[in-house]
């Protein structure tokens, strides 16, 4: 019996699966600040105790695109504590790692690095919260990858066509093809799937003997016509899909009858929104793979803060609440207090059975006060539970359901409202808000040159990625393109004709979504280049200030006196930005000009972009006229005069130079595109387990006993 079990262990992959950990969520909150770090430690502790082969993360390891030092430090501390050690790695990688990790300076898996001692490798794709951004397209996962603590895969090298090359793993007689695709805007990825621009490469040899595991981080629930990824878009040769981004825990594999693969949705490990989907018990998965068989074992997370949620419709209790009663508000408040106390009692009973659980629970009571009722003071109500609840300010949520006229049913069906997926209708995106604003705005504030989609994308970049020049560069790009269009059409210089041509041009762009996406990408590239130039200017300015400070401390005046004695208020008062670099003739004829050349070079090397403030109601004609100025004269050099009262100090300017290293990696994958495959030859089986998901019963289970 032990021989059989040891043979099974030699051929069985054990993989710990988790998604959406959101490290750093509410880290400044005095009560909930450490929740994500504690749960992350529990996840890695489970991986160590179960002696897994590797950990697989499905995106959103970090909550913020630019995590704080505290968050990065806590993550590094946990990975070093649980994932480094002397335990040998039992599997090998067969694929070309230079292709799998092409974006890394160290294009190989971390446990093969001779300078590191890794006992549990961690493989992760990026999510929409921690996706690559900036001029160098880096993300927080790249920091962990460079440190050798995590293997970041699933990045797409092109936005025009995506070829997903798998990481080929082998342990004994079991072979896994691990596919990954990091977060991409859903509309763009949807369109790429429709246009057949996404290809999943397959091994040429024995392609039917591989267990195909795919990790994706996209919308699974339908949020719009193209704002999600249908499961039918994925290839049918896949055996299991690990779906990240959706926070509701549905970790038990669910079969897609059309594509004949299974989908596991682990959900988040922390409550990030007070919605029904987050109230489901949080789990991680321990996946066993042997040959083409798999088994998913659910592991409940014990350190997750409990979350109880309940809905109340006041109109459903006519015997308790009468809108005409002057004391009905007090009665509603007492009823809500009773409900909150019941949820607190349930949370306390659950916590007694698990000492690792945080003390204060999350409580949410949604109250529909439609029907003539008035809400009471939420802040006054919250004061009663400041020491008992982790979210006292968010306990009560009043809303009024919009009554819709129905032909056969006039009753309010609250079940339809709360039974939909948790993520559906709960998340508002910046693009949607921009679109809704312009759809409902007055005619005089409607966009006449830009499109709502392009503006929404630019605002999204400004908000999420802190690209401060995104909107400005998009406007400039659109103006330049419209000018070229009008010149090609030889439009007469009449305002009515120009307005008509601009309107036609705008409508044609709205119909061509791909061209509009290309325009947005070009504008974002300009904005990132702008930010890089600004960073160089700031570096040069800081270097010059540091050099001037050094000269102040060590240099003496021409008259033989120390500079610290003779320097008066002139230098001290002239430290404003742009103050150095004045014309040396303004300093007087009696003073020497030893530092004139240095000052002139500082003046010539420092240029500033003038900030032009357009008029509030600028017409299109005015916008075109304002852009006809010579671009050579659009930048001005600003300088102020500095008068040194008693001393003449030589000024040395230093220019900071920046260099970029371009790495070119040759793509030589020994992988071919997938061929046709019948559904019956795939042979996906599950092992039996009394407490776990078991769609099939295999005869091989008797060997393990």
ChimeraX attribute file (.defattr): number of C-alpha atoms within 10 A of each C-alpha:
attribute: neighborCount
match mode: 1-to-1
recipient: residues
	/A:1	9
	/A:2	10
	/A:3	10
	/A:4	12
	/A:5	13
	/A:6	12
	/A:7	13
	/A:8	16
	/A:9	17
	/A:10	16
	/A:11	20
	/A:12	25
	/A:13	27
	/A:14	22
	/A:15	21
	/A:16	27
	/A:17	25
	/A:18	28
	/A:19	30
	/A:20	26
	/A:21	26
	/A:22	24
	/A:23	28
	/A:24	24
	/A:25	22
	/A:26	16
	/A:27	17
	/A:28	10
	/A:29	11
	/A:30	9
	/A:31	15
	/A:32	17
	/A:33	15
	/A:34	18
	/A:35	22
	/A:36	28
	/A:37	21
	/A:38	17
	/A:39	20
	/A:40	23
	/A:41	19
	/A:42	17
	/A:43	25
	/A:44	20
	/A:45	16
	/A:46	18
	/A:47	22
	/A:48	18
	/A:49	9
	/A:50	13
	/A:51	15
	/A:52	21
	/A:53	22
	/A:54	22
	/A:55	22
	/A:56	21
	/A:57	23
	/A:58	31
	/A:59	30
	/A:60	28
	/A:61	26
	/A:62	28
	/A:63	21
	/A:64	20
	/A:65	21
	/A:66	18
	/A:67	17
	/A:68	13
	/A:69	10
	/A:70	10
	/A:71	21
	/A:72	17
	/A:73	11
	/A:74	19
	/A:75	21
	/A:76	15
	/A:77	12
	/A:78	18
	/A:79	20
	/A:80	14
	/A:81	13
	/A:82	19
	/A:83	23
	/A:84	17
	/A:85	13
	/A:86	10
	/A:87	12
	/A:88	12
	/A:89	16
	/A:90	17
	/A:91	18
	/A:92	13
	/A:93	17
	/A:94	12
	/A:95	18
	/A:96	20
	/A:97	17
	/A:98	19
	/A:99	21
	/A:100	26
	/A:101	20
	/A:102	21
	/A:103	20
	/A:104	16
	/A:105	12
	/A:106	16
	/A:107	18
	/A:108	19
	/A:109	21
	/A:110	23
	/A:111	21
	/A:112	13
	/A:113	12
	/A:114	8
	/A:115	9
	/A:116	14
	/A:117	18
	/A:118	25
	/A:119	21
	/A:120	27
	/A:121	22
	/A:122	25
	/A:123	22
	/A:124	26
	/A:125	28
	/A:126	31
	/A:127	28
	/A:128	19
	/A:129	21
	/A:130	24
	/A:131	24
	/A:132	21
	/A:133	18
	/A:134	17
	/A:135	15
	/A:136	11
	/A:137	11
	/A:138	15
	/A:139	19
	/A:140	19
	/A:141	25
	/A:142	20
	/A:143	15
	/A:144	17
	/A:145	23
	/A:146	16
	/A:147	14
	/A:148	22
	/A:149	26
	/A:150	25
	/A:151	26
	/A:152	25
	/A:153	27
	/A:154	24
	/A:155	21
	/A:156	19
	/A:157	12
	/A:158	8
	/A:159	13
	/A:160	11
	/A:161	15
	/A:162	19
	/A:163	15
	/A:164	21
	/A:165	28
	/A:166	27
	/A:167	21
	/A:168	22
	/A:169	18
	/A:170	18
	/A:171	20
	/A:172	17
	/A:173	12
	/A:174	20
	/A:175	25
	/A:176	22
	/A:177	25
	/A:178	21
	/A:179	24
	/A:180	29
	/A:181	24
	/A:182	25
	/A:183	27
	/A:184	19
	/A:185	12
	/A:186	18
	/A:187	14
	/A:188	18
	/A:189	21
	/A:190	19
	/A:191	16
	/A:192	16
	/A:193	17
	/A:194	11
	/A:195	10
	/A:196	11
	/A:197	14
	/A:198	19
	/A:199	16
	/A:200	20
	/A:201	19
	/A:202	24
	/A:203	20
	/A:204	13
	/A:205	10
	/A:206	8
	/A:207	16
	/A:208	17
	/A:209	18
	/A:210	24
	/A:211	27
	/A:212	22
	/A:213	19
	/A:214	21
	/A:215	24
	/A:216	24
	/A:217	26
	/A:218	24
	/A:219	20
	/A:220	19
	/A:221	16
	/A:222	15
	/A:223	16
	/A:224	9
	/A:225	8
	/A:226	14
	/A:227	18
	/A:228	19
	/A:229	22
	/A:230	15
	/A:231	15
	/A:232	12
	/A:233	13
	/A:234	17
	/A:235	14
	/A:236	18
	/A:237	24
	/A:238	22
	/A:239	24
	/A:240	21
	/A:241	22
	/A:242	23
	/A:243	25
	/A:244	30
	/A:245	24
	/A:246	23
	/A:247	27
	/A:248	24
	/A:249	21
	/A:250	19
	/A:251	24
	/A:252	20
	/A:253	20
	/A:254	16
	/A:255	15
	/A:256	13
	/A:257	9
	/A:258	9
	/A:259	17
	/A:260	19
	/A:261	23
	/A:262	18
	/A:263	21
	/A:264	21
	/A:265	26
	/A:266	28
	/A:267	27
	/A:268	26
	/A:269	29
	/A:270	24
	/A:271	24
	/A:272	15
	/A:273	14
	/A:274	20
	/A:275	21
	/A:276	21
	/A:277	23
	/A:278	24
	/A:279	22
	/A:280	17
	/A:281	17
	/A:282	26
	/A:283	24
	/A:284	24
	/A:285	23
	/A:286	22
	/A:287	17
	/A:288	19
	/A:289	22
	/A:290	24
	/A:291	20
	/A:292	19
	/A:293	19
	/A:294	22
	/A:295	23
	/A:296	26
	/A:297	19
	/A:298	19
	/A:299	15
	/A:300	12
	/A:301	19
	/A:302	19
	/A:303	22
	/A:304	22
	/A:305	24
	/A:306	25
	/A:307	22
	/A:308	20
	/A:309	17
	/A:310	14
	/A:311	16
	/A:312	17
	/A:313	17
	/A:314	19
	/A:315	18
	/A:316	13
	/A:317	10
	/A:318	9
	/A:319	7
	/A:320	12
	/A:321	18
	/A:322	18
	/A:323	15
	/A:324	9
	/A:325	10
	/A:326	9
	/A:327	11
	/A:328	16
	/A:329	18
	/A:330	12
	/A:331	15
	/A:332	20
	/A:333	16
	/A:334	12
	/A:335	14
	/A:336	18
	/A:337	15
	/A:338	12
	/A:339	15
	/A:340	22
	/A:341	13
	/A:342	12
	/A:343	20
	/A:344	20
	/A:345	11
	/A:346	14
	/A:347	20
	/A:348	15
	/A:349	10
	/A:350	13
	/A:351	19
	/A:352	11
	/A:353	9
	/A:354	11
	/A:355	11
	/A:356	14
	/A:357	17
	/A:358	18
	/A:359	17
	/A:360	21
	/A:361	22
	/A:362	24
	/A:363	25
	/A:364	23
	/A:365	21
	/A:366	18
	/A:367	20
	/A:368	20
	/A:369	18
	/A:370	16
	/A:371	15
	/A:372	10
	/A:373	19
	/A:374	13
	/A:375	15
	/A:376	14
	/A:377	11
	/A:378	16
	/A:379	13
	/A:380	10
	/A:381	17
	/A:382	16
	/A:383	11
	/A:384	12
	/A:385	16
	/A:386	13
	/A:387	10
	/A:388	14
	/A:389	20
	/A:390	23
	/A:391	19
	/A:392	20
	/A:393	16
	/A:394	17
	/A:395	21
	/A:396	20
	/A:397	14
	/A:398	16
	/A:399	13
	/A:400	12
	/A:401	15
	/A:402	8
	/A:403	12
	/A:404	10
	/A:405	10
	/A:406	9
	/A:407	6
	/A:408	6
	/A:409	9
	/A:410	10
	/A:411	10
	/A:412	17
	/A:413	10
	/A:414	14
	/A:415	9
	/A:416	8
	/A:417	10
	/A:418	13
	/A:419	10
	/A:420	13
	/A:421	16
	/A:422	20
	/A:423	21
	/A:424	14
	/A:425	10
	/A:426	12
	/A:427	10
	/A:428	9
	/A:429	9
	/A:430	17
	/A:431	19
	/A:432	14
	/A:433	12
	/A:434	18
	/A:435	17
	/A:436	12
	/A:437	13
	/A:438	15
	/A:439	12
	/A:440	9
	/A:441	12
	/A:442	9
	/A:443	10
	/A:444	8
	/A:445	9
	/A:446	15
	/A:447	14
	/A:448	15
	/A:449	18
	/A:450	20
	/A:451	18
	/A:452	20
	/A:453	18
	/A:454	25
	/A:455	20
	/A:456	20
	/A:457	22
	/A:458	26
	/A:459	20
	/A:460	20
	/A:461	21
	/A:462	16
	/A:463	13
	/A:464	14
	/A:465	18
	/A:466	15
	/A:467	20
	/A:468	17
	/A:469	19
	/A:470	26
	/A:471	23
	/A:472	13
	/A:473	21
	/A:474	24
	/A:475	17
	/A:476	13
	/A:477	17
	/A:478	19
	/A:479	18
	/A:480	13
	/A:481	13
	/A:482	19
	/A:483	16
	/A:484	12
	/A:485	15
	/A:486	16
	/A:487	11
	/A:488	9
	/A:489	10
	/A:490	9
	/A:491	12
	/A:492	11
	/A:493	10
	/A:494	9
	/A:495	12
	/A:496	10
	/A:497	12
	/A:498	16
	/A:499	16
	/A:500	11
	/A:501	17
	/A:502	20
	/A:503	16
	/A:504	13
	/A:505	15
	/A:506	18
	/A:507	15
	/A:508	11
	/A:509	16
	/A:510	17
	/A:511	10
	/A:512	10
	/A:513	15
	/A:514	13
	/A:515	12
	/A:516	16
	/A:517	15
	/A:518	13
	/A:519	18
	/A:520	24
	/A:521	17
	/A:522	14
	/A:523	24
	/A:524	24
	/A:525	16
	/A:526	19
	/A:527	23
	/A:528	21
	/A:529	16
	/A:530	18
	/A:531	17
	/A:532	16
	/A:533	13
	/A:534	14
	/A:535	13
	/A:536	16
	/A:537	19
	/A:538	13
	/A:539	16
	/A:540	19
	/A:541	20
	/A:542	15
	/A:543	16
	/A:544	20
	/A:545	18
	/A:546	14
	/A:547	15
	/A:548	19
	/A:549	11
	/A:550	11
	/A:551	16
	/A:552	18
	/A:553	11
	/A:554	10
	/A:555	16
	/A:556	20
	/A:557	17
	/A:558	16
	/A:559	11
	/A:560	8
	/A:561	14
	/A:562	16
	/A:563	21
	/A:564	14
	/A:565	11
	/A:566	16
	/A:567	20
	/A:568	15
	/A:569	12
	/A:570	15
	/A:571	17
	/A:572	11
	/A:573	11
	/A:574	16
	/A:575	12
	/A:576	9
	/A:577	11
	/A:578	19
	/A:579	16
	/A:580	24
	/A:581	24
	/A:582	20
	/A:583	15
	/A:584	20
	/A:585	12
	/A:586	10
	/A:587	17
	/A:588	11
	/A:589	9
	/A:590	6
	/A:591	15
	/A:592	16
	/A:593	15
	/A:594	14
	/A:595	15
	/A:596	18
	/A:597	16
	/A:598	15
	/A:599	20
	/A:600	17
	/A:601	15
	/A:602	23
	/A:603	21
	/A:604	11
	/A:605	16
	/A:606	17
	/A:607	15
	/A:608	14
	/A:609	11
	/A:610	11
	/A:611	7
	/A:612	7
	/A:613	6
	/A:614	10
	/A:615	9
	/A:616	6
	/A:617	9
	/A:618	9
	/A:619	13
	/A:620	16
	/A:621	13
	/A:622	12
	/A:623	13
	/A:624	14
	/A:625	10
	/A:626	11
	/A:627	14
	/A:628	9
	/A:629	10
	/A:630	8
	/A:631	8
	/A:632	7
	/A:633	7
	/A:634	11
	/A:635	13
	/A:636	12
	/A:637	13
	/A:638	18
	/A:639	17
	/A:640	15
	/A:641	17
	/A:642	20
	/A:643	19
	/A:644	19
	/A:645	14
	/A:646	18
	/A:647	24
	/A:648	22
	/A:649	21
	/A:650	21
	/A:651	21
	/A:652	17
	/A:653	25
	/A:654	19
	/A:655	17
	/A:656	14
	/A:657	9
	/A:658	10
	/A:659	5
	/A:660	6
	/A:661	5
	/A:662	6
	/A:663	10
	/A:664	8
	/A:665	11
	/A:666	9
	/A:667	11
	/A:668	9
	/A:669	16
	/A:670	13
	/A:671	16
	/A:672	14
	/A:673	13
	/A:674	15
	/A:675	10
	/A:676	8
	/A:677	12
	/A:678	9
	/A:679	13
	/A:680	8
	/A:681	9
	/A:682	19
	/A:683	14
	/A:684	19
	/A:685	19
	/A:686	21
	/A:687	21
	/A:688	20
	/A:689	13
	/A:690	6
	/A:691	8
	/A:692	13
	/A:693	18
	/A:694	18
	/A:695	14
	/A:696	12
	/A:697	12
	/A:698	13
	/A:699	9
	/A:700	11
	/A:701	12
	/A:702	8
	/A:703	12
	/A:704	14
	/A:705	9
